[in-house]
Amino acid sequence: MDGNKVASIYSLAYSGPAPERELCTDCGISRSSDPKRCGRACQFIDPQYETLESEIHRQSRLLENSDQLFFGVYRKMYRASLRLPKEGAQWTGITTTIAERLLQNHLVDAVLTMAPDPTDSWRPMPVLITDPKDMEQARGMRMGYAPLLALLDVAKEKGYKRLGVVGIPCQVYALRALEKELKLEKLYVIGTPCSDNTTTENFHEFLNLIDTKPDEITYLEFRADYHVEIRYKNGEKRAIPFLMLPLSKLRPDFFPLTCRTCVDYTNALSDITVGYMGGTGEQWLIVRNQQGEDLLALLGDEVKLSNPESGGNRVGPVKGFMKNVELAAGGLPLRQMPNWLRPIVGWLMPKVGPKGLEFARARVEMKAIETVLHLRRELPKKIKNMVPGHVWKIAKPYNLTPNEGELKDPAKERSQIGQ
C-alpha cells in the first residue's frame, strides 16, 4: 500500500481530538461533514436495535428458546479457520480474506477498515482500500478508538457506490443507522465482536504491566481458554491465565464508560460476525442474513467449517463477575483471590469452566449486567433509552430487573422480558 496515499486519506479522517461528546467512542461521524448526525446515529443515545435488525435481517431476534437472545439474528453459526492461515493475521485471516475477495470479485469499489498507524503499530488507522493486495496491511489486532466512518465522506468524494466495511459494534451501529442516507448501491458489513475497548495510550500501560519488555510484543489475544496469548519479535510465545493478569492495578477509568455500558457485544447489525468466543480454539462465525452467506461463500474451500461446541456451566462465573461489578460500581475494592490460589484456579478454569457457546453466553450476560449496574451508578437517567428490552431479558436470571422509570415503553418492554 502506498504510504503517502494512506497518509493523505488518514489525515482527512483523524486530525486532532474528536469533538466533545458525553459518551463517545469516536466512530467518526462527529468528525464528518455532518456531525449533527450523531444524534440519530449513536448507539449511546437512543439505540433502535429491534427496528434495525428487522430492516437489515428481515426478521426480529427470537427471545425465547433461542441463542438469538444472546447473539442476535443469525442463520448459521460455525467454528472456522482458513486451511492456510495468512501471515500476520490475528487468527487465520478470515476477516481480511473475505474483504480481499470482495475486491477481487469486483463486488465493491473499496473496503473501509483499519490498518496500523505508521507511528504506532497498535494504534488503529482508518483506511479505504481499493487494491485487494493491500488487504494484508489490515491484518492483525489494533487497540484504541479510531474514526472509521469519517472516511465515508472520502468514499463519497471518490464516487464509491459499493462498499465493504469491517468494523466493531459502535461503528457498525452508526453505519446502519445512516445507511439509507448514504444512498449506496451495495453495502457489505463484516463485523468483529467487541467487549472492552480503551485508548491506545491505556493499552500501552497494560502492556507495561504484563511484561518487562512491552516493546517486543507483536501480538496479544484474549483466548476462550482463559488465557492471554502474547507473541514476541523473536518468535517466542507466552500464555498468561486471565486470573494472573494485573487487572487490579489498572486505573478505574481504564475502560471508559462507553465500553462498560455497550449492549452489542456480538455486532448484531453486521452481515457476518467473525470472532473467537464460541470458537473453542478456532474462530466463531455468525452468519446473519443472505449477504452473510454470500460473504462466507467467497472463501469456498479455503475455509474449514464445523459446528460450534458448548460445555460447562456459566452461572457460577457470571454470578462472581456480577458481585465484583457491584463492588466496582459502588466504588468499593474488588474481591481479591489469594495469590497462592490463582495458579490453581487458572489451571482449573479451562477444564471445568464454560466453553464454546456457553463461554460466549457467559460473556454476553456479563456485558448486560455490567451495562445496567454502571449506568445506574453513573448515568441513571440514560438507562431508559440505552438499554433495549432484550438486554433486560438477558440479565433477568440474575435478578437484575428494571426499576421504575428504567423502561422506555413499560408495556412493550415488560412484555419482551417476560414480566
VOTIVO-724901 format. One record per residue (C-alpha): residue number from 1; x, y, z; residue in one letter. Coordinates in nm, 3 decimals. Example, Ala and Ser with C-alpha at 12.3 -4.5 7.8 and 13.67 -1.06 7.14 Angstrom:
// VOTIVO-724901
{atom 1 {1.230 -0.450 0.780} 'A'};
{atom 2 {1.367 -0.106 0.714} 'S'};
This chain:
// VOTIVO-724901
{atom 1 {0.000 0.000 0.000} 'M'};
{atom 2 {0.133 0.342 -0.092} 'D'};
{atom 3 {0.222 0.511 0.236} 'G'};
{atom 4 {0.165 0.863 0.106} 'N'};
{atom 5 {-0.176 0.772 -0.028} 'K'};
{atom 6 {-0.277 0.618 0.304} 'V'};
{atom 7 {-0.141 0.915 0.499} 'A'};
{atom 8 {-0.342 1.164 0.293} 'S'};
{atom 9 {-0.666 0.974 0.348} 'I'};
{atom 10 {-0.583 0.925 0.714} 'Y'};
{atom 11 {-0.518 1.291 0.776} 'S'};
{atom 12 {-0.862 1.379 0.643} 'L'};
{atom 13 {-1.019 1.139 0.891} 'A'};
{atom 14 {-0.812 1.172 1.201} 'Y'};
{atom 15 {-0.672 1.520 1.258} 'S'};
{atom 16 {-0.683 1.636 1.618} 'G'};
{atom 17 {-0.913 1.527 1.901} 'P'};
{atom 18 {-1.274 1.437 1.840} 'A'};
{atom 19 {-1.545 1.691 1.922} 'P'};
{atom 20 {-1.656 1.661 2.283} 'E'};
{atom 21 {-1.942 1.417 2.344} 'R'};
{atom 22 {-2.074 1.281 2.674} 'E'};
{atom 23 {-2.044 0.918 2.562} 'L'};
{atom 24 {-1.834 0.867 2.251} 'C'};
{atom 25 {-1.608 0.601 2.103} 'T'};
{atom 26 {-1.508 0.830 1.814} 'D'};
{atom 27 {-1.671 0.623 1.539} 'C'};
{atom 28 {-1.601 0.911 1.300} 'G'};
{atom 29 {-1.944 1.067 1.250} 'I'};
{atom 30 {-1.859 1.359 1.480} 'S'};
{atom 31 {-1.562 1.436 1.251} 'R'};
{atom 32 {-1.765 1.406 0.930} 'S'};
{atom 33 {-1.919 1.672 0.709} 'S'};
{atom 34 {-2.243 1.648 0.909} 'D'};
{atom 35 {-2.153 1.588 1.276} 'P'};
{atom 36 {-2.512 1.657 1.386} 'K'};
{atom 37 {-2.594 1.308 1.260} 'R'};
{atom 38 {-2.452 1.177 1.589} 'C'};
{atom 39 {-2.791 1.245 1.744} 'G'};
{atom 40 {-2.960 0.981 1.531} 'R'};
{atom 41 {-2.665 0.751 1.467} 'A'};
{atom 42 {-2.511 0.689 1.809} 'C'};
{atom 43 {-2.585 0.369 1.998} 'Q'};
{atom 44 {-2.521 0.554 2.325} 'F'};
{atom 45 {-2.810 0.796 2.274} 'I'};
{atom 46 {-3.119 0.602 2.171} 'D'};
{atom 47 {-3.035 0.267 2.010} 'P'};
{atom 48 {-3.302 0.112 1.790} 'Q'};
{atom 49 {-3.178 -0.244 1.765} 'Y'};
{atom 50 {-3.516 -0.408 1.716} 'E'};
{atom 51 {-3.605 -0.180 1.424} 'T'};
{atom 52 {-3.266 -0.204 1.257} 'L'};
{atom 53 {-3.242 -0.581 1.297} 'E'};
{atom 54 {-3.580 -0.619 1.129} 'S'};
{atom 55 {-3.478 -0.392 0.841} 'E'};
{atom 56 {-3.134 -0.547 0.786} 'I'};
{atom 57 {-3.202 -0.914 0.854} 'H'};
{atom 58 {-3.571 -0.918 0.759} 'R'};
{atom 59 {-3.663 -1.057 1.099} 'Q'};
{atom 60 {-3.652 -0.969 1.469} 'S'};
{atom 61 {-3.432 -1.165 1.705} 'R'};
{atom 62 {-3.603 -1.457 1.876} 'L'};
{atom 63 {-3.623 -1.400 2.251} 'L'};
{atom 64 {-3.746 -1.742 2.363} 'E'};
{atom 65 {-3.563 -2.075 2.343} 'N'};
{atom 66 {-3.302 -1.943 2.104} 'S'};
{atom 67 {-2.942 -1.826 2.115} 'D'};
{atom 68 {-3.060 -1.527 1.914} 'Q'};
{atom 69 {-3.140 -1.371 2.252} 'L'};
{atom 70 {-2.768 -1.365 2.327} 'F'};
{atom 71 {-2.607 -1.334 1.984} 'F'};
{atom 72 {-2.863 -1.154 1.767} 'G'};
{atom 73 {-3.036 -1.270 1.450} 'V'};
{atom 74 {-2.849 -1.546 1.271} 'Y'};
{atom 75 {-2.900 -1.820 1.018} 'R'};
{atom 76 {-2.595 -2.033 1.094} 'K'};
{atom 77 {-2.302 -2.045 1.333} 'M'};
{atom 78 {-1.970 -2.219 1.277} 'Y'};
{atom 79 {-1.629 -2.289 1.418} 'R'};
{atom 80 {-1.397 -2.189 1.137} 'A'};
{atom 81 {-1.038 -2.150 1.026} 'S'};
{atom 82 {-0.861 -2.098 0.698} 'L'};
{atom 83 {-0.685 -2.411 0.581} 'R'};
{atom 84 {-0.378 -2.199 0.503} 'L'};
{atom 85 {-0.351 -1.927 0.772} 'P'};
{atom 86 {-0.245 -1.585 0.649} 'K'};
{atom 87 {0.081 -1.442 0.777} 'E'};
{atom 88 {0.030 -1.157 1.022} 'G'};
{atom 89 {-0.338 -1.236 1.085} 'A'};
{atom 90 {-0.477 -1.229 1.437} 'Q'};
{atom 91 {-0.620 -1.578 1.393} 'W'};
{atom 92 {-0.610 -1.729 1.044} 'T'};
{atom 93 {-0.719 -1.423 0.844} 'G'};
{atom 94 {-1.087 -1.490 0.769} 'I'};
{atom 95 {-1.199 -1.127 0.804} 'T'};
{atom 96 {-0.940 -0.971 0.575} 'T'};
{atom 97 {-0.964 -1.258 0.326} 'T'};
{atom 98 {-1.339 -1.207 0.286} 'I'};
{atom 99 {-1.274 -0.835 0.226} 'A'};
{atom 100 {-0.998 -0.923 -0.020} 'E'};
{atom 101 {-1.237 -1.146 -0.214} 'R'};
{atom 102 {-1.493 -0.865 -0.232} 'L'};
{atom 103 {-1.235 -0.655 -0.413} 'L'};
{atom 104 {-1.104 -0.938 -0.629} 'Q'};
{atom 105 {-1.454 -1.021 -0.749} 'N'};
{atom 106 {-1.534 -0.653 -0.817} 'H'};
{atom 107 {-1.827 -0.665 -0.578} 'L'};
{atom 108 {-1.720 -0.340 -0.411} 'V'};
{atom 109 {-1.530 -0.029 -0.511} 'D'};
{atom 110 {-1.344 -0.009 -0.180} 'A'};
{atom 111 {-1.319 -0.161 0.166} 'V'};
{atom 112 {-1.332 0.065 0.469} 'L'};
{atom 113 {-1.126 -0.083 0.751} 'T'};
{atom 114 {-0.831 -0.033 0.987} 'M'};
{atom 115 {-0.458 -0.056 0.931} 'A'};
{atom 116 {-0.176 0.009 1.179} 'P'};
{atom 117 {-0.071 0.368 1.231} 'D'};
{atom 118 {0.280 0.423 1.089} 'P'};
{atom 119 {0.394 0.570 1.421} 'T'};
{atom 120 {0.243 0.302 1.647} 'D'};
{atom 121 {0.155 -0.046 1.522} 'S'};
{atom 122 {-0.104 -0.091 1.799} 'W'};
{atom 123 {-0.299 0.224 1.705} 'R'};
{atom 124 {-0.581 0.170 1.451} 'P'};
{atom 125 {-0.577 0.392 1.144} 'M'};
{atom 126 {-0.888 0.421 0.923} 'P'};
{atom 127 {-0.819 0.341 0.557} 'V'};
{atom 128 {-1.006 0.294 0.231} 'L'};
{atom 129 {-0.855 0.003 0.038} 'I'};
{atom 130 {-0.919 -0.045 -0.332} 'T'};
{atom 131 {-0.643 -0.294 -0.426} 'D'};
{atom 132 {-0.707 -0.647 -0.294} 'P'};
{atom 133 {-0.334 -0.698 -0.238} 'K'};
{atom 134 {-0.339 -0.417 0.017} 'D'};
{atom 135 {-0.580 -0.603 0.246} 'M'};
{atom 136 {-0.280 -0.775 0.401} 'E'};
{atom 137 {-0.197 -0.438 0.556} 'Q'};
{atom 138 {-0.516 -0.463 0.763} 'A'};
{atom 139 {-0.430 -0.797 0.925} 'R'};
{atom 140 {-0.374 -0.820 1.298} 'G'};
{atom 141 {-0.519 -0.666 1.611} 'M'};
{atom 142 {-0.534 -0.295 1.687} 'R'};
{atom 143 {-0.641 -0.139 2.017} 'M'};
{atom 144 {-0.794 0.204 2.056} 'G'};
{atom 145 {-1.055 0.435 1.914} 'Y'};
{atom 146 {-1.036 0.542 1.551} 'A'};
{atom 147 {-1.288 0.743 1.344} 'P'};
{atom 148 {-1.354 0.483 1.077} 'L'};
{atom 149 {-1.676 0.639 0.949} 'L'};
{atom 150 {-1.522 0.979 0.879} 'A'};
{atom 151 {-1.391 0.815 0.562} 'L'};
{atom 152 {-1.746 0.780 0.433} 'L'};
{atom 153 {-1.702 1.141 0.317} 'D'};
{atom 154 {-1.389 1.042 0.126} 'V'};
{atom 155 {-1.569 0.746 -0.030} 'A'};
{atom 156 {-1.847 0.977 -0.145} 'K'};
{atom 157 {-1.598 1.228 -0.292} 'E'};
{atom 158 {-1.431 0.948 -0.486} 'K'};
{atom 159 {-1.763 0.826 -0.621} 'G'};
{atom 160 {-1.756 0.488 -0.448} 'Y'};
{atom 161 {-2.108 0.347 -0.452} 'K'};
{atom 162 {-2.034 -0.009 -0.338} 'R'};
{atom 163 {-1.855 -0.051 -0.007} 'L'};
{atom 164 {-1.732 -0.326 0.216} 'G'};
{atom 165 {-1.691 -0.221 0.579} 'V'};
{atom 166 {-1.506 -0.403 0.857} 'V'};
{atom 167 {-1.597 -0.257 1.195} 'G'};
{atom 168 {-1.665 -0.303 1.564} 'I'};
{atom 169 {-2.022 -0.271 1.701} 'P'};
{atom 170 {-2.035 0.103 1.777} 'C'};
{atom 171 {-1.905 0.177 1.426} 'Q'};
{atom 172 {-2.144 -0.069 1.264} 'V'};
{atom 173 {-2.445 0.064 1.456} 'Y'};
{atom 174 {-2.382 0.419 1.333} 'A'};
{atom 175 {-2.323 0.293 0.980} 'L'};
{atom 176 {-2.651 0.103 0.978} 'R'};
{atom 177 {-2.844 0.390 1.135} 'A'};
{atom 178 {-2.729 0.614 0.848} 'L'};
{atom 179 {-2.732 0.352 0.572} 'E'};
{atom 180 {-3.039 0.483 0.392} 'K'};
{atom 181 {-2.897 0.836 0.387} 'E'};
{atom 182 {-2.570 0.715 0.234} 'L'};
{atom 183 {-2.756 0.600 -0.081} 'K'};
{atom 184 {-2.504 0.330 -0.160} 'L'};
{atom 185 {-2.573 0.077 -0.432} 'E'};
{atom 186 {-2.429 -0.201 -0.218} 'K'};
{atom 187 {-2.301 -0.234 0.138} 'L'};
{atom 188 {-2.138 -0.545 0.285} 'Y'};
{atom 189 {-2.071 -0.535 0.659} 'V'};
{atom 190 {-1.816 -0.766 0.821} 'I'};
{atom 191 {-1.834 -0.725 1.196} 'G'};
{atom 192 {-1.596 -0.821 1.474} 'T'};
{atom 193 {-1.715 -0.861 1.834} 'P'};
{atom 194 {-1.608 -0.608 2.093} 'C'};
{atom 195 {-1.635 -0.613 2.470} 'S'};
{atom 196 {-1.395 -0.364 2.619} 'D'};
{atom 197 {-1.201 -0.116 2.413} 'N'};
{atom 198 {-0.979 0.155 2.551} 'T'};
{atom 199 {-0.742 0.421 2.424} 'T'};
{atom 200 {-0.416 0.315 2.264} 'T'};
{atom 201 {-0.234 0.502 2.540} 'E'};
{atom 202 {-0.414 0.297 2.804} 'N'};
{atom 203 {-0.330 -0.021 2.617} 'F'};
{atom 204 {0.039 0.063 2.632} 'H'};
{atom 205 {0.002 0.096 3.010} 'E'};
{atom 206 {-0.144 -0.254 3.016} 'F'};
{atom 207 {0.147 -0.392 2.812} 'L'};
{atom 208 {0.389 -0.233 3.058} 'N'};
{atom 209 {0.214 -0.412 3.344} 'L'};
{atom 210 {0.217 -0.759 3.193} 'I'};
{atom 211 {0.572 -0.765 3.054} 'D'};
{atom 212 {0.911 -0.618 3.126} 'T'};
{atom 213 {0.977 -0.577 2.752} 'K'};
{atom 214 {0.649 -0.439 2.615} 'P'};
{atom 215 {0.815 -0.301 2.302} 'D'};
{atom 216 {0.900 -0.657 2.198} 'E'};
{atom 217 {0.535 -0.768 2.194} 'I'};
{atom 218 {0.387 -0.806 1.847} 'T'};
{atom 219 {0.066 -0.995 1.923} 'Y'};
{atom 220 {-0.186 -1.016 2.205} 'L'};
{atom 221 {-0.508 -1.216 2.211} 'E'};
{atom 222 {-0.764 -1.293 2.482} 'F'};
{atom 223 {-0.845 -1.658 2.416} 'R'};
{atom 224 {-1.152 -1.862 2.503} 'A'};
{atom 225 {-0.936 -2.098 2.713} 'D'};
{atom 226 {-0.899 -1.829 2.982} 'Y'};
{atom 227 {-0.550 -1.727 2.874} 'H'};
{atom 228 {-0.396 -1.425 2.707} 'V'};
{atom 229 {-0.152 -1.523 2.435} 'E'};
{atom 230 {0.148 -1.298 2.374} 'I'};
{atom 231 {0.397 -1.325 2.090} 'R'};
{atom 232 {0.731 -1.150 2.060} 'Y'};
{atom 233 {0.950 -1.020 1.782} 'K'};
{atom 234 {1.194 -1.309 1.832} 'N'};
{atom 235 {0.919 -1.565 1.770} 'G'};
{atom 236 {0.863 -1.664 2.133} 'E'};
{atom 237 {0.513 -1.717 2.271} 'K'};
{atom 238 {0.371 -1.686 2.621} 'R'};
{atom 239 {0.028 -1.765 2.768} 'A'};
{atom 240 {-0.094 -1.586 3.081} 'I'};
{atom 241 {-0.403 -1.714 3.269} 'P'};
{atom 242 {-0.672 -1.447 3.299} 'F'};
{atom 243 {-0.654 -1.471 3.677} 'L'};
{atom 244 {-0.284 -1.383 3.672} 'M'};
{atom 245 {-0.340 -1.056 3.485} 'L'};
{atom 246 {-0.273 -0.739 3.690} 'P'};
{atom 247 {-0.624 -0.603 3.635} 'L'};
{atom 248 {-0.644 -0.464 3.990} 'S'};
{atom 249 {-0.355 -0.230 3.903} 'K'};
{atom 250 {-0.545 -0.064 3.619} 'L'};
{atom 251 {-0.694 0.279 3.677} 'R'};
{atom 252 {-1.073 0.283 3.745} 'P'};
{atom 253 {-1.133 0.462 3.414} 'D'};
{atom 254 {-0.904 0.232 3.213} 'F'};
{atom 255 {-1.214 0.104 3.032} 'F'};
{atom 256 {-1.431 0.409 2.952} 'P'};
{atom 257 {-1.797 0.415 3.050} 'L'};
{atom 258 {-1.895 0.370 2.685} 'T'};
{atom 259 {-1.736 0.026 2.675} 'C'};
{atom 260 {-1.865 -0.069 3.017} 'R'};
{atom 261 {-2.219 0.008 2.901} 'T'};
{atom 262 {-2.218 -0.130 2.547} 'C'};
{atom 263 {-2.518 -0.351 2.471} 'V'};
{atom 264 {-2.389 -0.504 2.147} 'D'};
{atom 265 {-2.102 -0.741 2.216} 'Y'};
{atom 266 {-2.160 -0.964 1.911} 'T'};
{atom 267 {-2.204 -0.694 1.644} 'N'};
{atom 268 {-2.566 -0.784 1.580} 'A'};
{atom 269 {-2.613 -0.550 1.281} 'L'};
{atom 270 {-2.334 -0.694 1.068} 'S'};
{atom 271 {-2.399 -0.935 0.780} 'D'};
{atom 272 {-2.145 -1.174 0.926} 'I'};
{atom 273 {-1.964 -1.160 1.261} 'T'};
{atom 274 {-1.614 -1.305 1.282} 'V'};
{atom 275 {-1.488 -1.352 1.638} 'G'};
{atom 276 {-1.343 -1.606 1.876} 'Y'};
{atom 277 {-1.568 -1.656 2.182} 'M'};
{atom 278 {-1.765 -1.957 2.060} 'G'};
{atom 279 {-1.480 -2.099 1.858} 'G'};
{atom 280 {-1.301 -2.317 2.117} 'T'};
{atom 281 {-0.960 -2.266 1.964} 'G'};
{atom 282 {-1.078 -2.154 1.624} 'E'};
{atom 283 {-1.280 -1.858 1.503} 'Q'};
{atom 284 {-1.653 -1.826 1.552} 'W'};
{atom 285 {-1.869 -1.720 1.259} 'L'};
{atom 286 {-2.222 -1.585 1.297} 'I'};
{atom 287 {-2.388 -1.573 0.955} 'V'};
{atom 288 {-2.684 -1.339 0.998} 'R'};
{atom 289 {-2.852 -1.299 0.659} 'N'};
{atom 290 {-2.822 -1.381 0.288} 'Q'};
{atom 291 {-2.541 -1.131 0.239} 'Q'};
{atom 292 {-2.358 -1.300 0.524} 'G'};
{atom 293 {-2.395 -1.633 0.346} 'E'};
{atom 294 {-2.267 -1.474 0.025} 'D'};
{atom 295 {-1.964 -1.336 0.209} 'L'};
{atom 296 {-1.879 -1.674 0.357} 'L'};
{atom 297 {-1.923 -1.838 0.016} 'A'};
{atom 298 {-1.644 -1.615 -0.118} 'L'};
{atom 299 {-1.397 -1.829 0.079} 'L'};
{atom 300 {-1.502 -2.150 -0.096} 'G'};
{atom 301 {-1.284 -2.446 0.002} 'D'};
{atom 302 {-1.028 -2.218 0.166} 'E'};
{atom 303 {-1.223 -2.231 0.492} 'V'};
{atom 304 {-1.275 -2.530 0.721} 'K'};
{atom 305 {-1.614 -2.528 0.894} 'L'};
{atom 306 {-1.761 -2.732 1.179} 'S'};
{atom 307 {-2.041 -2.699 1.432} 'N'};
{atom 308 {-1.974 -2.491 1.744} 'P'};
{atom 309 {-1.912 -2.676 2.068} 'E'};
{atom 310 {-2.059 -2.594 2.407} 'S'};
{atom 311 {-1.976 -2.716 2.756} 'G'};
{atom 312 {-1.957 -2.630 3.125} 'G'};
{atom 313 {-2.190 -2.406 3.320} 'N'};
{atom 314 {-2.176 -2.028 3.307} 'R'};
{atom 315 {-2.392 -1.943 3.610} 'V'};
{atom 316 {-2.120 -1.950 3.878} 'G'};
{atom 317 {-1.865 -1.740 3.686} 'P'};
{atom 318 {-2.133 -1.488 3.586} 'V'};
{atom 319 {-2.254 -1.452 3.947} 'K'};
{atom 320 {-1.895 -1.399 4.061} 'G'};
{atom 321 {-1.849 -1.135 3.792} 'F'};
{atom 322 {-2.171 -0.962 3.896} 'M'};
{atom 323 {-2.056 -0.942 4.258} 'K'};
{atom 324 {-1.732 -0.774 4.156} 'N'};
{atom 325 {-1.912 -0.530 3.926} 'V'};
{atom 326 {-2.149 -0.438 4.210} 'E'};
{atom 327 {-1.845 -0.355 4.424} 'L'};
{atom 328 {-1.671 -0.164 4.144} 'A'};
{atom 329 {-1.983 0.032 4.052} 'A'};
{atom 330 {-2.023 0.122 4.417} 'G'};
{atom 331 {-1.666 0.246 4.443} 'G'};
{atom 332 {-1.560 -0.040 4.673} 'L'};
{atom 333 {-1.247 -0.254 4.634} 'P'};
{atom 334 {-1.288 -0.570 4.429} 'L'};
{atom 335 {-1.279 -0.911 4.590} 'R'};
{atom 336 {-0.923 -1.036 4.558} 'Q'};
{atom 337 {-0.827 -1.401 4.525} 'M'};
{atom 338 {-0.526 -1.508 4.732} 'P'};
{atom 339 {-0.214 -1.519 4.519} 'N'};
{atom 340 {-0.145 -1.883 4.610} 'W'};
{atom 341 {-0.488 -1.984 4.476} 'L'};
{atom 342 {-0.467 -1.803 4.142} 'R'};
{atom 343 {-0.245 -2.056 3.959} 'P'};
{atom 344 {-0.468 -2.341 4.080} 'I'};
{atom 345 {-0.791 -2.178 3.963} 'V'};
{atom 346 {-0.619 -2.063 3.644} 'G'};
{atom 347 {-0.531 -2.428 3.572} 'W'};
{atom 348 {-0.881 -2.546 3.664} 'L'};
{atom 349 {-1.097 -2.299 3.469} 'M'};
{atom 350 {-1.012 -2.424 3.117} 'P'};
{atom 351 {-1.110 -2.772 3.233} 'K'};
{atom 352 {-1.436 -2.703 3.418} 'V'};
{atom 353 {-1.540 -2.352 3.313} 'G'};
{atom 354 {-1.786 -2.268 3.034} 'P'};
{atom 355 {-1.657 -2.345 2.684} 'K'};
{atom 356 {-1.760 -2.261 2.331} 'G'};
{atom 357 {-2.112 -2.123 2.304} 'L'};
{atom 358 {-2.156 -2.145 2.682} 'E'};
{atom 359 {-1.849 -1.921 2.722} 'F'};
{atom 360 {-1.998 -1.679 2.468} 'A'};
{atom 361 {-2.332 -1.672 2.652} 'R'};
{atom 362 {-2.146 -1.600 2.974} 'A'};
{atom 363 {-1.966 -1.302 2.824} 'R'};
{atom 364 {-2.290 -1.160 2.682} 'V'};
{atom 365 {-2.460 -1.195 3.020} 'E'};
{atom 366 {-2.164 -1.028 3.189} 'M'};
{atom 367 {-2.189 -0.734 2.949} 'K'};
{atom 368 {-2.564 -0.697 3.014} 'A'};
{atom 369 {-2.503 -0.696 3.390} 'I'};
{atom 370 {-2.216 -0.453 3.359} 'E'};
{atom 371 {-2.422 -0.216 3.145} 'T'};
{atom 372 {-2.710 -0.192 3.392} 'V'};
{atom 373 {-2.500 -0.163 3.707} 'L'};
{atom 374 {-2.263 0.104 3.574} 'H'};
{atom 375 {-2.542 0.311 3.420} 'L'};
{atom 376 {-2.737 0.300 3.745} 'R'};
{atom 377 {-2.431 0.428 3.926} 'R'};
{atom 378 {-2.308 0.693 3.681} 'E'};
{atom 379 {-2.584 0.790 3.437} 'L'};
{atom 380 {-2.915 0.660 3.572} 'P'};
{atom 381 {-3.127 0.889 3.355} 'K'};
{atom 382 {-2.988 0.725 3.041} 'K'};
{atom 383 {-3.091 0.369 3.125} 'I'};
{atom 384 {-3.437 0.417 2.982} 'K'};
{atom 385 {-3.305 0.492 2.635} 'N'};
{atom 386 {-2.976 0.300 2.632} 'M'};
{atom 387 {-3.085 -0.048 2.748} 'V'};
{atom 388 {-3.300 -0.241 2.497} 'P'};
{atom 389 {-3.560 -0.491 2.613} 'G'};
{atom 390 {-3.361 -0.798 2.513} 'H'};
{atom 391 {-3.074 -0.686 2.739} 'V'};
{atom 392 {-3.307 -0.680 3.038} 'W'};
{atom 393 {-3.418 -1.031 2.945} 'K'};
{atom 394 {-3.056 -1.148 2.936} 'I'};
{atom 395 {-2.996 -1.003 3.283} 'A'};
{atom 396 {-3.323 -1.128 3.437} 'K'};
{atom 397 {-3.193 -1.473 3.552} 'P'};
{atom 398 {-2.956 -1.286 3.784} 'Y'};
{atom 399 {-3.243 -1.094 3.948} 'N'};
{atom 400 {-3.145 -0.778 3.764} 'L'};
{atom 401 {-3.474 -0.628 3.650} 'T'};
{atom 402 {-3.580 -0.274 3.556} 'P'};
{atom 403 {-3.675 -0.033 3.829} 'N'};
{atom 404 {-3.947 0.225 3.790} 'E'};
{atom 405 {-3.855 0.473 3.519} 'G'};
{atom 406 {-3.591 0.249 3.360} 'E'};
{atom 407 {-3.806 0.136 3.066} 'L'};
{atom 408 {-3.880 0.348 2.761} 'K'};
{atom 409 {-4.221 0.191 2.697} 'D'};
{atom 410 {-4.308 -0.012 3.007} 'P'};
{atom 411 {-4.591 -0.212 2.846} 'A'};
{atom 412 {-4.387 -0.308 2.540} 'K'};
{atom 413 {-4.057 -0.366 2.714} 'E'};
{atom 414 {-4.203 -0.568 3.003} 'R'};
{atom 415 {-4.378 -0.797 2.756} 'S'};
{atom 416 {-4.040 -0.853 2.585} 'Q'};
{atom 417 {-3.862 -0.950 2.906} 'I'};
{atom 418 {-4.147 -1.168 3.029} 'G'};
{atom 419 {-4.267 -0.970 3.331} 'Q'};
